[in-house]
Amino acid sequence: MMFSTTNSTVKATCVVTMMVMMMMVMEAAAMPKAGSHSKHSGRTHKNTDGAHIETVPLQLDPSFLAPKNIRSLQNSSISPWTYSVSQDDSLIPRLSEARCLLQGCLDSEGLEDLSLESKPIMHQVLLLRRVRTQEAGHGYIYQLESRLIAVGCTCIRPVVKLQQ
């Protein structure tokens, strides 16, 4: 004999409620306790010139990496480019910077059209630079840097201004 509709609905509701409660308990257990100090909490100190420096935890999670199955645009573009990877081991993340392969752009037959121009697409990124410090007991600190890098190339019409 099958369960009645009312009985099945009640059971399903109870199961869902129990699952939600279990998730809430797990989340509450993972939260830091009030007044406790984690070894990963931020700290503020003064450097040699008196400026306040805040030290914050750095957590690198490989699950945030971009998926590998993204279609490559660099060779499908009418303004193709290639990437050069930074060899600076003190930077996180490692930089891949675009370099345009053509001066002009490709036409519908795949030939370079010099009446158009390939130009880099610039993007500002934040980086961490590892720096040796005396204050950290000959250890390292990470300094936040901003850099403007080329992330791809696009095709533009050149601006021509006629002189009179």
Contact map, one row per residue, 1 for C-alpha under 8 A:
11100000000000000000000000000000000000000000000000000000000000000000000000000000000000000000000000000000000000000000000000000000000000000000000000000000000000000000
11110000000000000000000000000000000000000000000000000000000000000000000000000000000000000000000000000000000000000000000000000000000000000000000000000000000000000000
11111011000000000000000000000000000000000000000000000000000000000000000000000000000000000000000000000000000000000000000000000000000000000000000000000000000000000000
01111111000000000000000000000000000000000000000000000000000000000000000000000000000000000000000000000000000000000000000000000000000000000000000000000000000000000000
00111111100000000000000000000000000000000000000000000000000000000000000000000000000000000000000000000000000000000000000000000000000000000000000000000000000000000000
00011111110000000000000000000000000000000000000000000000000000000000000000000000000000000000000000000000000000000000000000000000000000000000000000000000000000000000
00111111111000000000000000000000000000000000000000000000000000000000000000000000000000000000000000000000000000000000000000000000000000000000000000000000000000000000
00111111111100000000000000000000000000000000000000000000000000000000000000000000000000000000000000000000000000000000000000000000000000000000000000000000000000000000
00001111111110000000000000000000000000000000000000000000000000000000000000000000000000000000000000000000000000000000000000000000000000000000000000000000000000000000
00000111111111000000000000000000000000000000000000000000000000000000000000000000000000000000000000000000000000000000000000000000000000000000000000000000000000000000
00000011111111100000000000000000000000000000000000000000000000000000000000000000000000000000000000000000000000000000000000000000000000000000000000000000000000000000
00000001111111110000000000000000000000000000000000000000000000000000000000000000000000000000000000000000000000000000000000000000000000000000000000000000000000000000
00000000111111111000000000000000000000000000000000000000000000000000000000000000000000000000000000000000000000000000000000000000000000000000000000000000000000000000
00000000011111111100000000000000000000000000000000000000000000000000000000000000000000000000000000000000000000000000000000000000000000000000000000000000000000000000
00000000001111111110000000000000000000000000000000000000000000000000000000000000000000000000000000000000000000000000000000000000000000000000000000000000000000000000
00000000000111111111000000000000000000000000000000000000000000000000000000000000000000000000000000000000000000000000000000000000000000000000000000000000000000000000
00000000000011111111100000000000000000000000000000000000000000000000000000000000000000000000000000000000000000000000000000000000000000000000000000000000000000000000
00000000000001111111110000000000000000000000000000000000000000000000000000000000000000000000000000000000000000000000000000000000000000000000000000000000000000000000
00000000000000111111111000000000000000000000000000000000000000000000000000000000000000000000000000000000000000000000000000000000000000000000000000000000000000000000
00000000000000011111111100000000000000000000000000000000000000000000000000000000000000000000000000000000000000000000000000000000000000000000000000000000000000000000
00000000000000001111111110000000000000000000000000000000000000000000000000000000000000000000000000000000000000000000000000000000000000000000000000000000000000000000
00000000000000000111111111000000000000000000000000000000000000000000000000000000000000000000000000000000000000000000000000000000000000000000000000000000000000000000
00000000000000000011111111100000000000000000000000000000000000000000000000000000000000000000000000000000000000000000000000000000000000000000000000000000000000000000
00000000000000000001111111110000000000000000000000000000000000000000000000000000000000000000000000000000000000000000000000000000000000000000000000000000000000000000
00000000000000000000111111111000000000000000000000000000000000000000000000000000000000000000000000000000000000000000000000000000000000000000000000000000000000000000
00000000000000000000011111111100000000000000000000000000000000000000000000000000000000000000000000000000000000000000000000000000000000000000000000000000000000000000
00000000000000000000001111111110000000000000000000000000000000000000000000000000000000000000000000000000000000000000000000000000000000000000000000000000000000000000
00000000000000000000000111111110000000000000000000000000000000000000000000000000000000000000000000000000000000000000000000000000000000000000000000000000000000000000
00000000000000000000000011111111000000000000000000000000000000000000000000000000000000000000000000000000000000000000000000000000000000000000000000000000000000000000
00000000000000000000000001111111000000000000000000000000000000000000000000000000000000000000000000000000000000000000000000000000000000000000000000000000000000000000
00000000000000000000000000111111100000000000000000000000000000000000000000000000000000000000000000000000000000000000000000000000000000000000000000000000000000000000
00000000000000000000000000001111110101000000000000000000000000000000000000000000000000000000000000000000000000000000000000000000000000000000000000000000000000000000
00000000000000000000000000000011111100000000000000000000000000000000000000000000000000000000000000000000000000000000000000000000000000000000000000000000000000000000
00000000000000000000000000000001111100000000000000000000000000000000000000000000000000000000000000000000000000000000000000000000000000000000000000000000000000000000
00000000000000000000000000000000111110000000000000000000000000000000000000000000000000000000000000000000000000000000000000000000000000000000000000000000000000000000
00000000000000000000000000000001111111000000000000000000000000000000000000000000000000000000000000000000000000000000000000000000000000000000000000000000000000000000
00000000000000000000000000000000001111101000000000000000000000000000000000000000000000000000000000000000000000000000000000000000000000000000000000000000000000000000
00000000000000000000000000000001000111111000000000000000000000000000000000000000000000000000000000000000000000000000000000000000000000000000000000000000000000000000
00000000000000000000000000000000000011111000000000000000000000000000000000000000000000000000000000000000000000000000000000000000000000000000000000000000000000000000
00000000000000000000000000000000000001111100000000000001100000000000000000000000000000000000000000000000000000000000000000000000000000000000000000000000000000000000
00000000000000000000000000000000000011111110000000000001100000000000000000000000000000000000000000000000000000000000000000000000000000000000000000000000000000000000
00000000000000000000000000000000000000011111000000000111100000000000000000000000000000000000000000000000000000000000000000000000000000000000000000000000000000000000
00000000000000000000000000000000000000001111100000000111000000000000000000000000000000000000000000000000000000000000000000000000000000000000000000000000000000000000
00000000000000000000000000000000000000000111110000011110000000000000000000000000000000000000000000000000000000000000000000000000000000000000000000000000000000000000
00000000000000000000000000000000000000000011111000011110000000000000000000000000000000000000000000000000000000000000000000000000000000000000000000000000000000000000
00000000000000000000000000000000000000000001111111111000000000000000000000000000000000000000000000000000000000000000000000000000000000000000000000000000000000000000
00000000000000000000000000000000000000000000111111111000000000000000000000000000000000000000000000000000000000000000000000000000000000000000000000000000000000000000
00000000000000000000000000000000000000000000011111100000000000000000000000000000000000000000000000000000000000000000000000000000000000000000000000000000000000000000
00000000000000000000000000000000000000000000011111100000000000000000000000000000000000000000000000000000000000000000000000000000000000000000000000000000000000000000
00000000000000000000000000000000000000000000011111110000000000000000000000000000000000000000000000000000000000000000000000000000000000000000000000000000000000000000
00000000000000000000000000000000000000000000011111111000000000000000000000000000000000000000000000000000000000000000000000000000000000000000000000000000000000000000
00000000000000000000000000000000000000000001111001111100000000000000000000000000000000000000000000000000000000000000000000000000000000000000000000000000000000000000
00000000000000000000000000000000000000000001111000111110000000000000000000000000000000000000000000000000000000000000000000000000000000000000000000000000000000000000
00000000000000000000000000000000000000000111100000011111000000000000000000000000000000000000000000000000000000000000000000000000000000000000000000000000000000000000
00000000000000000000000000000000000000000111100000001111100000000000000000000000000000000000000000000000000000000000000000000000000000000000000000000000000000000000
00000000000000000000000000000000000000011110000000000111110000000000000000000000000000000000000000000000000000000000000000000000000000000000000000000000000000000000
00000000000000000000000000000000000000011100000000000011111000000000000000000000000000000000000000000000000000000000000000000000000000000000000000000000000000000000
00000000000000000000000000000000000000000000000000000001111100000000000000000000000000000000000000000000000000000000000000000000000000000000000000000000000000000000
00000000000000000000000000000000000000000000000000000000111110000000000000000000000000000000000000000000000000000000000000000000000000000000000000000000000000000000
00000000000000000000000000000000000000000000000000000000011111000000000000000000000000000000000000000000000000000000000000000000000000000000000000000000000000000000
00000000000000000000000000000000000000000000000000000000001111111000000000000000000000000000000000000000000000000000000000000000000000000000000000000000000000000000
00000000000000000000000000000000000000000000000000000000000111111000000000000000000000000000000000000000000000000000000000000000000000000000000000000000000000000000
00000000000000000000000000000000000000000000000000000000000011111000000000000000000000000000000000000000000000000000000000000000000000000000000000000000000000000000
00000000000000000000000000000000000000000000000000000000000011111100000000000000000000000000000000000000000000000000000000000000000000000000000000000000000000000000
00000000000000000000000000000000000000000000000000000000000011111110000000000000000000000000000000000000000000000000000000000000000000000000000000000000000000000000
00000000000000000000000000000000000000000000000000000000000000011111000000000000000000000000000000000000000000000000000000000000000000000000000000000000000000000000
00000000000000000000000000000000000000000000000000000000000000001111110000000000000000000000000000000000000000000000000000000000000000000000000000000000000000000000
00000000000000000000000000000000000000000000000000000000000000000111110000000000000000000000000000000000000000000000000000000000000000000000000000000000000000000000
00000000000000000000000000000000000000000000000000000000000000000011111000000000000000000000000000000000000000000000000000000000000000000000000000000000000000000000
00000000000000000000000000000000000000000000000000000000000000000011111100000000000000000000000000000000000000000000000000000000000000000000000000000000000000000000
00000000000000000000000000000000000000000000000000000000000000000000111110000000000000000000000000000000000000000000000000000000000000000000000000000000000000000000
00000000000000000000000000000000000000000000000000000000000000000000011111110000000000000000000000000000000000000000000000000000000000000000000000000000000000000000
00000000000000000000000000000000000000000000000000000000000000000000001111111000000000000000000000000000000000000000000000000000000000000000000000000000000000000000
00000000000000000000000000000000000000000000000000000000000000000000000111111011110000000000000000000000000000000000000000000000000000000000000000000001000000000000
00000000000000000000000000000000000000000000000000000000000000000000000111111001100000000000000000000000000000000000000000000000000000000000000000000000000000000000
00000000000000000000000000000000000000000000000000000000000000000000000111111101000000000000000000000000000000000000000000000000000000000000000000000000000000000000
00000000000000000000000000000000000000000000000000000000000000000000000011111111000000000000000000000000000000000000000000000000000000000000000000000000010000000000
00000000000000000000000000000000000000000000000000000000000000000000000000011111000000000000000000000000111000000000000000000000000000000000000000000000011000000000
00000000000000000000000000000000000000000000000000000000000000000000000001001111100000000000000000011101110000000000011000000000000000000000000000000000111000000000
00000000000000000000000000000000000000000000000000000000000000000000000001111111110000000000000000011100000000000000000000000000000000000000000000000000100000000000
00000000000000000000000000000000000000000000000000000000000000000000000001100011111000000000000001111100000000000000000000000000000000000000000000000001100000000000
00000000000000000000000000000000000000000000000000000000000000000000000001000001111100000000000001111000000000000000000000000000000000000000000000000000000000000000
00000000000000000000000000000000000000000000000000000000000000000000000000000000111110000000000111100000000000000000000000000000000000000000000000000000000000000000
00000000000000000000000000000000000000000000000000000000000000000000000000000000011111000000000111100000000000000000000000000000000000000000000000000000000000000000
00000000000000000000000000000000000000000000000000000000000000000000000000000000001111100000011110000000000000000000000000000000000000000000000000000000000000000000
00000000000000000000000000000000000000000000000000000000000000000000000000000000000111110000011110000000000000000000000000000000000000000000000000000000000000000000
00000000000000000000000000000000000000000000000000000000000000000000000000000000000011111000010000000000000000000000000000000000000000000000000000000000000000000000
00000000000000000000000000000000000000000000000000000000000000000000000000000000000001111110010000000000000000000000000000000000000000000000000000000000000000000000
00000000000000000000000000000000000000000000000000000000000000000000000000000000000000111111010000000000000000000000000000000000000000000000000000000000000000000000
00000000000000000000000000000000000000000000000000000000000000000000000000000000000000011111000000000000000000000000000000000000111000000000000000000000000000000000
00000000000000000000000000000000000000000000000000000000000000000000000000000000000000011111111000000000000000000000000000000011110000000000000000000000000000000000
00000000000000000000000000000000000000000000000000000000000000000000000000000000000000001111110000000000000000000000000000000011100000000000000000000000000000000000
00000000000000000000000000000000000000000000000000000000000000000000000000000000000000000011111000000000000000000000000000000011000000000000000000000000000000000000
00000000000000000000000000000000000000000000000000000000000000000000000000000000000011111011111100000000000000000000000000000000000000000000000000000000000000000000
00000000000000000000000000000000000000000000000000000000000000000000000000000000000011000010111110000000000000000000000000000000000000000000000000000000000000000000
00000000000000000000000000000000000000000000000000000000000000000000000000000000001111000000011111000000000000000000000000000000000000000000000000000010000000000000
00000000000000000000000000000000000000000000000000000000000000000000000000000000001111000000001111100000000000000000000000000000000000000000000000001111000000000000
00000000000000000000000000000000000000000000000000000000000000000000000000000000111100000000000111110000000000000000000100000000000000000000000000001111100000000000
00000000000000000000000000000000000000000000000000000000000000000000000000000000111100000000000011111000000000000000000100000000000000000000000000000101100000000000
00000000000000000000000000000000000000000000000000000000000000000000000000000011110000000000000001111110000000000000011100000000000000000000000000000001100000000000
00000000000000000000000000000000000000000000000000000000000000000000000000000011110000000000000000111110000000000000000000000000000000000000000000000000000000000000
00000000000000000000000000000000000000000000000000000000000000000000000000000011100000000000000000011111100000010000010000000000000000000000000000000000000000000000
00000000000000000000000000000000000000000000000000000000000000000000000000000000000000000000000000011111100000000100110000000000000000000000000000000000000000000000
00000000000000000000000000000000000000000000000000000000000000000000000000000010000000000000000000000111110000011111110000000000000000000000000000000000001000000000
00000000000000000000000000000000000000000000000000000000000000000000000000000110000000000000000000000111111000111101110000000000000000000000000000000000001000000000
00000000000000000000000000000000000000000000000000000000000000000000000000000110000000000000000000000001111111111000000000000000000000000000000000000000000000000000
00000000000000000000000000000000000000000000000000000000000000000000000000000100000000000000000000000000111111111000000000000000000000000000000000000000000000000000
00000000000000000000000000000000000000000000000000000000000000000000000000000000000000000000000000000000011111100000000000000000000000000000000000000000000000000000
00000000000000000000000000000000000000000000000000000000000000000000000000000000000000000000000000000000011111100000000000000000000000000000000000000000000000000000
00000000000000000000000000000000000000000000000000000000000000000000000000000000000000000000000000000000011111110000000000000000000000000000000000000000000000000000
00000000000000000000000000000000000000000000000000000000000000000000000000000000000000000000000000000000111111111000000000000000000000000000000000000000000000000000
00000000000000000000000000000000000000000000000000000000000000000000000000000000000000000000000000000101111001111100000000000000000000000000000000000000000000000000
00000000000000000000000000000000000000000000000000000000000000000000000000000000000000000000000000000001111000111111000000000000000000000000000000000000000000000000
00000000000000000000000000000000000000000000000000000000000000000000000000000000000000000000000000000011100000011111100000000000000000000000000000000000000000000000
00000000000000000000000000000000000000000000000000000000000000000000000000000000000000000000000000000001000000001111100000000000000000000000000000000000000011000000
00000000000000000000000000000000000000000000000000000000000000000000000000000000000000000000000000000001100000001111110000000000000000000000000000000000001111000000
00000000000000000000000000000000000000000000000000000000000000000000000000000000000000000000000000000011100000000111111000000000000000000000000000000000001111000000
00000000000000000000000000000000000000000000000000000000000000000000000000000010000000000000000000010111100000000001111100000000000000000000000000000000111100000000
00000000000000000000000000000000000000000000000000000000000000000000000000000010000000000000000000010000000000000000111110000000000000000000000000000000111100000000
00000000000000000000000000000000000000000000000000000000000000000000000000000000000000000000000001110000000000000000011111000000000000000000000000000111110000000000
00000000000000000000000000000000000000000000000000000000000000000000000000000000000000000000000000000000000000000000001111100000000000000000000000000111110000000000
00000000000000000000000000000000000000000000000000000000000000000000000000000000000000000000000000000000000000000000000111110000000000000000000000011111000000000000
00000000000000000000000000000000000000000000000000000000000000000000000000000000000000000000000000000000000000000000000011111000000000000000000000011110000000000000
00000000000000000000000000000000000000000000000000000000000000000000000000000000000000000000000000000000000000000000000001111100000000000000000001111000000000000000
00000000000000000000000000000000000000000000000000000000000000000000000000000000000000000000000000000000000000000000000000111110000000000000000001111000000000000000
00000000000000000000000000000000000000000000000000000000000000000000000000000000000000000000000000000000000000000000000000011111000000000000000111100000000000000000
00000000000000000000000000000000000000000000000000000000000000000000000000000000000000000011100000000000000000000000000000001111100000000000000111100000000000000000
00000000000000000000000000000000000000000000000000000000000000000000000000000000000000000011100000000000000000000000000000000111110000000000011110000000000000000000
00000000000000000000000000000000000000000000000000000000000000000000000000000000000000000111000000000000000000000000000000000011111000000000011110000000000000000000
00000000000000000000000000000000000000000000000000000000000000000000000000000000000000000110000000000000000000000000000000000001111100000001111000000000000000000000
00000000000000000000000000000000000000000000000000000000000000000000000000000000000000000100000000000000000000000000000000000000111110000001111000000000000000000000
00000000000000000000000000000000000000000000000000000000000000000000000000000000000000000000000000000000000000000000000000000000011111000111100000000000000000000000
00000000000000000000000000000000000000000000000000000000000000000000000000000000000000000000000000000000000000000000000000000000001111111111100000000000000000000000
00000000000000000000000000000000000000000000000000000000000000000000000000000000000000000000000000000000000000000000000000000000000111111110000000000000000000000000
00000000000000000000000000000000000000000000000000000000000000000000000000000000000000000000000000000000000000000000000000000000000011111110000000000000000000000000
00000000000000000000000000000000000000000000000000000000000000000000000000000000000000000000000000000000000000000000000000000000000011111111100000000000000000000000
00000000000000000000000000000000000000000000000000000000000000000000000000000000000000000000000000000000000000000000000000000000000011111110000000000000000000000000
00000000000000000000000000000000000000000000000000000000000000000000000000000000000000000000000000000000000000000000000000000000000111111111000000000000000000000000
00000000000000000000000000000000000000000000000000000000000000000000000000000000000000000000000000000000000000000000000000000000000111111111100000000000000000000000
00000000000000000000000000000000000000000000000000000000000000000000000000000000000000000000000000000000000000000000000000000000011110010111110000000000000000000000
00000000000000000000000000000000000000000000000000000000000000000000000000000000000000000000000000000000000000000000000000000000011110010011111000000000000000000000
00000000000000000000000000000000000000000000000000000000000000000000000000000000000000000000000000000000000000000000000000000001111000000001111100000000000000000000
00000000000000000000000000000000000000000000000000000000000000000000000000000000000000000000000000000000000000000000000000000001111000000000111110000000000000000000
00000000000000000000000000000000000000000000000000000000000000000000000000000000000000000000000000000000000000000000000000000111100000000000011111000000000000000000
00000000000000000000000000000000000000000000000000000000000000000000000000000000000000000000000000000000000000000000000000000111100000000000001111100000000000000000
00000000000000000000000000000000000000000000000000000000000000000000000000000000000000000000000000000000000000000000000000011110000000000000000111110000000000000000
00000000000000000000000000000000000000000000000000000000000000000000000000000000000000000000000000000000000000000000000000011110000000000000000011111000000000000000
00000000000000000000000000000000000000000000000000000000000000000000000000000000000000000000000000000000000000000000000001111000000000000000000001111100000000000000
00000000000000000000000000000000000000000000000000000000000000000000000000000000000000000000000011000000000000000000000001111000000000000000000000111110000000000000
00000000000000000000000000000000000000000000000000000000000000000000000000000000000000000000000011100000000000000000000111100000000000000000000000011111100000000000
00000000000000000000000000000000000000000000000000000000000000000000000000000000000000000000000111000000000000000000000111100000000000000000000000001111100000000000
00000000000000000000000000000000000000000000000000000000000000000000000001000000100000000000000011110000000000000000000111000000000000000000000000000111110000000000
00000000000000000000000000000000000000000000000000000000000000000000000000000011100000000000000001110000000000000000011110000000000000000000000000000111111000000000
00000000000000000000000000000000000000000000000000000000000000000000000000001110000000000000000000000000000000000000011110000000000000000000000000000001111100000000
00000000000000000000000000000000000000000000000000000000000000000000000000000110000000000000000000000001100000000001111000000000000000000000000000000000111110000000
00000000000000000000000000000000000000000000000000000000000000000000000000000000000000000000000000000000000000000001111000000000000000000000000000000000011111000000
00000000000000000000000000000000000000000000000000000000000000000000000000000000000000000000000000000000000000000011100000000000000000000000000000000000001111100000
00000000000000000000000000000000000000000000000000000000000000000000000000000000000000000000000000000000000000000011100000000000000000000000000000000000000111110000
00000000000000000000000000000000000000000000000000000000000000000000000000000000000000000000000000000000000000000000000000000000000000000000000000000000000011111000
00000000000000000000000000000000000000000000000000000000000000000000000000000000000000000000000000000000000000000000000000000000000000000000000000000000000001111100
00000000000000000000000000000000000000000000000000000000000000000000000000000000000000000000000000000000000000000000000000000000000000000000000000000000000000111110
00000000000000000000000000000000000000000000000000000000000000000000000000000000000000000000000000000000000000000000000000000000000000000000000000000000000000011111
00000000000000000000000000000000000000000000000000000000000000000000000000000000000000000000000000000000000000000000000000000000000000000000000000000000000000001111
00000000000000000000000000000000000000000000000000000000000000000000000000000000000000000000000000000000000000000000000000000000000000000000000000000000000000000111
